[in-house]
Amino acid sequence: MKILIVQDYLRSGGTERHAVFLGAAAAKAGHEVTLLTFRPRGALGDDAENQPFAFRSLQPFDFHLDWFAPGLLRAASEAAPDLVLCMGRMANCYAGFIQARLPHAAVICTMRTGKSLPWLFRRSLRLCRHIVANSHVAKRVLTDEHDLPAHKITVIHNPVLRSHDADGPRNHGLRRFHGANPSTVVMLNVAMFRPEKNQRALIEICAKLPGYLDWQLWLAGDGVTRKSCERLAHDLGLGGRVRFLGYQPDPTPLYLASDIAVLASQSESLSNFLIEAQLHGLPTVAYDIVGVGECFVHGQSGYLLPNLDHAGFTAALDKLIREQGLRRRFSGAARAHAREEFTADRQIRAHLDLFANLVKV
């Protein structure tokens, strides 16, 4: 079949990585795939150009406008797809228009966000042929809050995209480079620095830990709130404990050097970071936001806290930092859960089976 994947911009986020990943998987399965972006290039532009699918951008040069999609409907018509997969908020806002322009194509919206949905996004959800939600909680949001029929929604969890070296040796060299002793418990967060990712809360929570505990907080990523987070860590006297590592194209070495995954985000449908961290055996402490609880098993491979329960978050970290045996038990359970629920082959097959069924209709 001919598949068109629509994405506004290939920034470094999980949705963008999955757009490239699914495009490559479908192309390798024998389908004719085009990845169409609004803005050119982006952090994953080289990845897309080196994949077995066509890669095209609408803006002749980067206007830095995520919503600007000149000639989108014309390009969609020229591609003559059997199926259109819209990835990301901006692409989903246009999905309704694409479905109207291509009534014989199966246009799929995707629900991969914990943010409130713009009106055009909600309109598209009603007009498109089908919806893929990446968590069961996201599906309940669509059925309960947006009154969409359950039969129109399929839940397919995000696959683990970085599974290589998940069982690799502990990265002692990277720990030494960042000043972590063998006894230091390293807490890791990998996310773009945006207000909704809430790295500020992680810094504030860690500031409440007893001063005699040996820990570091590693924050990998870049974005608009990084500078303010750096100032906050300095003002709280944590300059020696909080490490700002910048954007990491492949954070695998960080997983292999860390002990605990932490997430205080206020906008997650399903966290790619937590799924990858679980595969690498990192116990998790996270707030209960939308589908975060589907990334790990509370009490077995991590602790799921009521949202904004700073005291509970601090207490959970305190317990995991002190109890190495508990971390080891959670680590084994984390690996087993990730391998059972989030393998790439399983999620690829689920997508391709759904595509085939929709195109038959």
PLY file of the C-alpha trace (Angstrom):
ply
format ascii 1.0
element vertex 361
property float x
property float y
property float z
element edge 360
property int vertex1
property int vertex2
end_header
0.00 0.00 0.00
0.99 3.65 -0.34
1.47 5.29 3.05
1.87 9.00 3.75
3.19 10.01 7.19
2.67 13.66 8.12
4.75 15.42 10.78
5.27 19.13 11.34
9.01 19.06 12.14
11.66 16.46 12.90
12.72 17.76 16.30
14.29 15.29 18.72
11.13 14.17 20.56
9.62 10.72 20.86
6.78 11.37 18.41
9.23 12.42 15.71
11.44 9.38 16.34
8.41 7.12 16.03
7.40 8.77 12.75
10.80 7.94 11.26
10.80 4.48 12.85
7.34 3.51 11.57
8.10 4.88 8.12
11.23 2.77 7.88
9.47 -0.33 9.22
6.60 0.00 6.73
9.03 0.57 3.83
11.06 -2.50 4.81
7.80 -4.48 4.85
7.33 -3.63 1.17
5.06 -0.59 1.33
5.63 2.66 -0.55
6.16 5.30 2.16
6.56 9.07 2.09
7.37 11.14 5.17
6.06 14.66 4.65
7.09 17.43 7.07
6.04 21.07 7.25
9.45 22.46 8.25
12.66 21.18 6.63
15.42 19.27 8.37
15.40 19.28 12.17
17.46 17.17 14.58
16.29 13.95 12.88
16.61 15.19 9.31
19.71 13.12 8.59
18.02 10.04 10.05
15.04 10.51 7.73
17.16 11.05 4.64
19.02 7.80 5.28
15.85 5.69 5.52
14.19 3.56 2.80
11.33 6.00 2.21
10.77 9.29 0.40
11.34 12.38 2.56
9.83 15.70 1.56
9.27 19.08 3.27
6.67 21.72 2.41
8.45 24.91 3.49
11.15 25.84 0.92
13.30 26.99 3.83
12.69 26.99 7.56
10.21 29.71 8.54
10.33 28.41 12.16
6.54 28.06 12.08
5.35 24.63 13.13
1.82 25.24 11.86
2.75 26.58 8.40
2.08 23.85 5.83
2.04 25.46 2.37
0.60 23.17 -0.29
-0.19 20.36 2.16
-3.43 19.24 0.54
-1.93 19.42 -2.94
1.07 17.36 -1.82
-1.23 14.83 -0.16
-3.27 14.51 -3.36
-0.14 14.06 -5.47
1.07 11.30 -3.17
-2.24 9.48 -3.75
-1.91 7.44 -0.53
-4.08 4.57 0.56
-3.42 5.56 4.16
-2.29 8.75 5.92
-0.79 8.66 9.41
-0.71 12.03 11.18
1.91 12.34 13.92
2.08 15.26 16.36
-0.35 18.00 17.32
0.05 20.19 14.23
-0.28 17.32 11.78
-3.37 16.08 13.60
-4.93 19.54 13.35
-4.77 19.18 9.56
-6.00 15.56 9.49
-9.65 16.52 9.04
-8.83 18.60 5.98
-6.74 15.78 4.53
-9.59 13.29 5.04
-12.01 15.63 3.28
-9.58 16.07 0.38
-8.86 12.33 0.16
-12.17 10.64 1.00
-11.01 7.24 -0.26
-7.88 7.21 1.89
-7.83 6.02 5.49
-6.60 9.00 7.51
-5.40 8.06 11.00
-5.10 10.55 13.85
-2.80 9.77 16.75
-3.39 10.55 20.42
0.07 10.78 21.97
-0.23 13.79 24.25
-1.42 14.69 27.72
-1.99 18.31 26.73
-5.38 19.82 26.06
-6.40 19.42 22.43
-6.92 22.42 20.11
-10.27 22.76 18.39
-8.88 21.70 15.01
-7.38 18.60 16.59
-10.75 17.69 18.14
-12.44 18.30 14.79
-9.97 15.98 13.07
-10.65 13.23 15.61
-14.28 13.20 14.51
-13.59 13.38 10.78
-10.70 10.93 10.41
-11.18 7.23 9.64
-9.44 5.91 12.76
-7.38 6.91 15.82
-4.31 5.28 17.36
-3.86 6.05 21.07
-0.58 5.09 22.68
-2.08 4.30 26.09
-5.34 2.94 27.48
-5.74 6.08 29.56
-5.46 8.20 26.41
-8.23 6.10 24.87
-10.44 6.72 27.92
-9.82 10.44 27.56
-11.06 10.25 23.98
-14.15 8.21 24.82
-15.10 9.86 28.11
-14.10 13.49 27.57
-14.49 13.80 23.79
-17.37 11.35 23.29
-15.63 9.37 20.55
-16.72 5.76 19.86
-14.42 3.12 21.31
-14.47 1.04 18.11
-12.79 3.92 16.29
-9.75 3.83 18.60
-6.93 1.29 18.74
-4.37 1.29 21.55
-0.80 0.57 20.44
1.93 1.32 22.95
5.12 3.04 21.87
7.88 0.59 20.97
11.33 0.72 22.48
13.46 2.36 19.82
16.83 2.10 21.53
17.11 -1.53 22.60
20.77 -2.06 21.68
23.16 -2.53 24.58
20.30 -2.68 27.09
22.24 -5.40 28.89
25.58 -3.67 28.40
28.12 -3.18 31.19
27.71 -0.34 33.65
29.27 2.86 32.29
31.72 3.66 35.08
33.73 6.01 32.87
30.79 8.34 32.29
30.01 8.33 36.00
33.59 9.32 36.84
33.51 12.03 34.18
30.54 13.66 35.92
32.03 13.26 39.39
29.88 10.34 40.56
31.54 7.97 43.03
30.84 4.21 42.97
28.41 4.81 45.85
26.67 7.78 44.21
23.07 7.11 43.19
22.49 8.80 39.82
18.94 9.88 38.98
18.25 10.44 35.28
15.70 12.40 33.28
15.79 12.56 29.47
13.38 15.11 27.99
13.22 18.34 26.07
13.31 21.37 28.35
9.76 22.66 28.06
7.50 24.00 30.83
5.27 20.91 30.74
8.24 18.55 31.17
8.65 20.10 34.63
12.37 19.59 35.26
12.07 22.42 37.80
10.03 20.15 40.07
12.72 17.46 39.93
15.32 19.97 41.08
13.06 21.24 43.87
12.24 17.68 44.99
15.90 16.67 45.09
16.69 19.79 47.13
14.50 18.29 49.90
16.59 15.10 50.17
18.80 14.81 53.27
22.10 16.50 52.59
24.17 13.52 53.69
22.79 11.21 50.96
25.15 10.68 48.03
23.23 11.42 44.82
23.35 13.28 41.53
20.55 14.36 39.19
21.34 14.18 35.47
19.08 16.18 33.15
19.62 15.34 29.47
17.98 17.53 26.88
17.76 21.10 25.68
15.06 23.70 25.22
13.54 26.95 26.37
13.46 26.25 30.12
17.01 24.95 30.50
18.53 28.28 31.54
15.92 28.88 34.23
16.49 25.35 35.56
20.23 25.97 35.69
19.62 29.15 37.69
17.28 27.30 40.05
19.85 24.57 40.73
22.46 27.24 41.45
20.14 29.22 43.72
19.29 26.05 45.70
22.95 25.24 46.18
22.81 22.14 43.99
25.36 23.20 41.40
27.61 20.26 42.27
24.83 17.68 42.22
22.69 18.58 39.20
24.26 17.95 35.80
22.84 19.50 32.63
23.98 17.21 29.83
22.36 18.79 26.77
20.71 17.03 23.86
21.79 13.39 23.51
21.13 11.78 20.09
21.51 8.39 21.79
21.13 8.43 25.59
22.01 4.73 25.95
25.32 5.52 27.76
23.33 7.58 30.28
20.98 4.68 31.01
23.98 2.41 31.56
25.51 4.90 33.99
22.37 5.71 36.02
20.48 4.09 38.89
16.97 5.61 38.93
14.69 7.17 36.29
12.69 10.20 37.44
9.78 11.98 35.73
7.69 14.89 37.00
6.21 15.78 33.60
2.73 17.26 33.37
2.17 16.16 29.79
2.71 12.48 28.93
0.44 10.09 27.13
3.11 7.39 27.31
6.70 8.21 28.19
9.33 6.92 25.76
11.99 7.84 28.30
10.47 5.64 30.99
10.01 2.71 28.61
13.67 2.89 27.58
14.75 3.34 31.20
12.79 0.25 32.25
14.40 -1.79 29.48
17.79 -0.76 30.87
16.73 -1.83 34.36
16.25 1.59 35.95
13.66 1.73 38.76
11.23 4.59 38.19
9.73 7.35 40.31
7.09 9.35 38.44
3.88 11.32 38.78
0.65 9.65 37.71
-0.12 11.60 34.51
-2.30 10.08 31.76
-0.48 6.92 30.57
2.66 7.10 32.71
1.36 4.29 34.89
1.39 1.97 31.85
5.18 2.35 31.48
6.06 0.40 34.64
4.49 -1.58 37.49
3.92 0.37 40.70
5.52 -1.32 43.67
7.41 -3.80 41.48
9.58 -1.75 39.13
8.99 1.75 40.47
6.78 4.13 42.40
3.82 5.97 40.84
2.93 9.04 42.90
-0.23 11.17 42.86
0.41 14.18 40.67
2.29 17.02 42.40
2.83 14.98 45.58
6.28 16.46 46.15
6.62 14.96 49.63
5.73 11.48 48.39
8.15 11.82 45.48
10.96 12.84 47.82
10.17 9.96 50.19
10.23 7.44 47.32
13.61 8.72 46.14
14.95 8.65 49.69
13.93 4.99 50.01
15.44 3.93 46.68
18.68 5.84 47.31
19.15 4.17 50.69
18.13 0.63 49.73
20.40 -0.88 47.11
18.68 -4.28 47.40
15.34 -2.69 46.57
16.84 -1.04 43.50
18.16 -4.42 42.35
14.77 -6.11 42.74
13.01 -3.30 40.89
15.68 -3.41 38.18
14.98 -7.04 37.29
11.23 -6.45 37.22
11.73 -3.36 35.04
13.62 -5.27 32.37
11.07 -8.08 32.33
8.12 -5.68 32.01
9.69 -3.68 29.17
10.58 -6.82 27.21
7.06 -8.16 27.62
5.14 -5.02 26.68
7.21 -2.76 24.43
9.20 -4.75 21.90
9.60 -3.06 18.53
8.51 -6.11 16.49
5.25 -6.37 18.41
4.32 -2.71 17.89
5.33 -2.72 14.21
3.09 -5.71 13.56
0.19 -4.06 15.40
0.49 -0.94 13.22
0.83 -2.82 9.94
-2.08 -5.13 10.75
-4.25 -2.12 11.55
-3.19 -0.37 8.33
-4.09 -3.45 6.28
-7.51 -3.77 7.90
-8.32 -0.09 7.35
-7.29 -0.11 3.72
-9.52 -3.17 3.11
-12.58 -1.33 4.43
0 1
1 2
2 3
3 4
4 5
5 6
6 7
7 8
8 9
9 10
10 11
11 12
12 13
13 14
14 15
15 16
16 17
17 18
18 19
19 20
20 21
21 22
22 23
23 24
24 25
25 26
26 27
27 28
28 29
29 30
30 31
31 32
32 33
33 34
34 35
35 36
36 37
37 38
38 39
39 40
40 41
41 42
42 43
43 44
44 45
45 46
46 47
47 48
48 49
49 50
50 51
51 52
52 53
53 54
54 55
55 56
56 57
57 58
58 59
59 60
60 61
61 62
62 63
63 64
64 65
65 66
66 67
67 68
68 69
69 70
70 71
71 72
72 73
73 74
74 75
75 76
76 77
77 78
78 79
79 80
80 81
81 82
82 83
83 84
84 85
85 86
86 87
87 88
88 89
89 90
90 91
91 92
92 93
93 94
94 95
95 96
96 97
97 98
98 99
99 100
100 101
101 102
102 103
103 104
104 105
105 106
106 107
107 108
108 109
109 110
110 111
111 112
112 113
113 114
114 115
115 116
116 117
117 118
118 119
119 120
120 121
121 122
122 123
123 124
124 125
125 126
126 127
127 128
128 129
129 130
130 131
131 132
132 133
133 134
134 135
135 136
136 137
137 138
138 139
139 140
140 141
141 142
142 143
143 144
144 145
145 146
146 147
147 148
148 149
149 150
150 151
151 152
152 153
153 154
154 155
155 156
156 157
157 158
158 159
159 160
160 161
161 162
162 163
163 164
164 165
165 166
166 167
167 168
168 169
169 170
170 171
171 172
172 173
173 174
174 175
175 176
176 177
177 178
178 179
179 180
180 181
181 182
182 183
183 184
184 185
185 186
186 187
187 188
188 189
189 190
190 191
191 192
192 193
193 194
194 195
195 196
196 197
197 198
198 199
199 200
200 201
201 202
202 203
203 204
204 205
205 206
206 207
207 208
208 209
209 210
210 211
211 212
212 213
213 214
214 215
215 216
216 217
217 218
218 219
219 220
220 221
221 222
222 223
223 224
224 225
225 226
226 227
227 228
228 229
229 230
230 231
231 232
232 233
233 234
234 235
235 236
236 237
237 238
238 239
239 240
240 241
241 242
242 243
243 244
244 245
245 246
246 247
247 248
248 249
249 250
250 251
251 252
252 253
253 254
254 255
255 256
256 257
257 258
258 259
259 260
260 261
261 262
262 263
263 264
264 265
265 266
266 267
267 268
268 269
269 270
270 271
271 272
272 273
273 274
274 275
275 276
276 277
277 278
278 279
279 280
280 281
281 282
282 283
283 284
284 285
285 286
286 287
287 288
288 289
289 290
290 291
291 292
292 293
293 294
294 295
295 296
296 297
297 298
298 299
299 300
300 301
301 302
302 303
303 304
304 305
305 306
306 307
307 308
308 309
309 310
310 311
311 312
312 313
313 314
314 315
315 316
316 317
317 318
318 319
319 320
320 321
321 322
322 323
323 324
324 325
325 326
326 327
327 328
328 329
329 330
330 331
331 332
332 333
333 334
334 335
335 336
336 337
337 338
338 339
339 340
340 341
341 342
342 343
343 344
344 345
345 346
346 347
347 348
348 349
349 350
350 351
351 352
352 353
353 354
354 355
355 356
356 357
357 358
358 359
359 360
